[in-house]
Amino acid sequence: MQNNWPIVKADEHDIPELYALQLIAFESEAEMIGSRDVPALQESPDAHRADFSNWVTLKLVHPSRGIIGAIRYKKSGDLIEVGRLMTHPDFRRQGIARRLLGEVDLACPEETRELYTCTKSWINILLYEKTGYKAVQEVTEESGLSFVYMQKA
């Protein structure tokens, strides 16, 4: 299957579709880790809308299916914080997540990029390691879930 559709910057008109994708994409994460305490699933539509302007969000749009992939990033101190990497379940294992991570690398080549994922999300961890990220810290939250922070210089 083809995945060379362009990756472009999202705007405020995309917020509802991005939120819908977020709920679909992170549902499998919740299943994998056995908990619905995934931050992306806990975010309300209003919180999502309010936080949108704090990030640069990139989207990959399928010609007939709409937004099927997205990622966001922002400057946070000396780091570029990367988050909400998501691919629609129907389009997984086609290189979309790698392409989205690569776009952030192109946009921020000199800065250290940081992201986090649940320590039980071994599929995500393997992807991040394959794209050059290395684990730098593990944090356990009040929910009992542990997250690994990973960086790429």
Backbone hydrogen bonds, N-H to C=O, Kabsch-Sander energy under -0.5 kcal/mol:
donor,donor_aa,acceptor,acceptor_aa,energy
8,V,6,P,-0.6
8,V,59,K,-2.3
10,A,57,T,-3.4
14,D,11,D,-2.3
15,I,12,E,-1.2
18,L,14,D,-2.8
19,Y,15,I,-2.5
20,A,16,P,-2.1
21,L,17,E,-2.3
22,Q,18,L,-2.4
23,L,19,Y,-2.0
24,I,20,A,-1.9
25,A,21,L,-3.5
26,F,22,Q,-2.3
27,E,23,L,-0.5
27,E,24,I,-0.6
28,S,24,I,-0.6
30,A,26,F,-2.0
31,E,27,E,-2.0
32,M,28,S,-2.5
33,I,29,E,-2.3
34,G,30,A,-1.2
35,S,30,A,-1.7
41,L,38,V,-1.4
42,Q,38,V,-1.3
43,E,39,P,-1.0
48,H,44,S,-2.5
49,R,45,P,-2.4
50,A,46,D,-2.5
51,D,47,A,-2.0
52,F,48,H,-1.0
52,F,49,R,-0.5
54,N,51,D,-1.8
55,W,52,F,-1.6
56,V,73,Y,-2.9
57,T,55,W,-0.6
58,L,71,I,-3.1
59,K,8,V,-3.2
60,L,69,G,-2.8
61,V,6,P,-1.0
61,V,59,K,-0.5
62,H,60,L,-0.5
62,H,66,G,-3.2
66,G,62,H,-1.6
68,I,60,L,-2.6
69,G,60,L,-1.2
70,A,86,M,-2.3
71,I,58,L,-1.9
72,R,83,G,-2.5
73,Y,56,V,-2.1
74,K,81,E,-1.8
76,S,79,L,-3.3
79,L,76,S,-1.7
80,I,112,T,-2.7
81,E,74,K,-3.0
81,E,79,L,-0.6
82,V,80,I,-0.5
82,V,114,E,-3.3
83,G,72,R,-2.8
86,M,70,A,-2.7
86,M,84,R,-0.6
88,H,68,I,-3.2
91,F,88,H,-2.5
92,R,89,P,-1.1
94,Q,91,F,-0.6
99,R,95,G,-2.1
100,L,96,I,-2.5
101,L,97,A,-2.5
102,G,98,R,-2.4
103,E,99,R,-1.8
104,V,100,L,-1.5
105,D,101,L,-2.0
106,L,102,G,-2.2
107,A,103,E,-2.0
108,C,104,V,-2.0
112,T,78,D,-0.6
113,R,152,K,-2.8
114,E,80,I,-2.9
115,L,150,M,-2.3
117,T,148,V,-1.7
119,T,146,S,-2.8
121,S,118,C,-2.0
122,W,120,K,-1.9
125,I,121,S,-2.4
126,L,122,W,-2.4
127,L,123,I,-1.9
128,Y,124,N,-2.7
129,E,125,I,-2.6
130,K,126,L,-2.5
131,T,127,L,-1.4
132,G,129,E,-1.7
133,Y,128,Y,-2.9
134,K,151,Q,-2.7
136,V,149,Y,-3.2
137,Q,149,Y,-1.4
139,V,147,F,-2.8
141,E,139,V,-0.5
141,E,145,L,-2.8
144,G,141,E,-2.3
147,F,139,V,-3.3
148,V,117,T,-3.1
149,Y,137,Q,-3.5
150,M,115,L,-3.1
151,Q,134,K,-2.7
152,K,113,R,-2.5
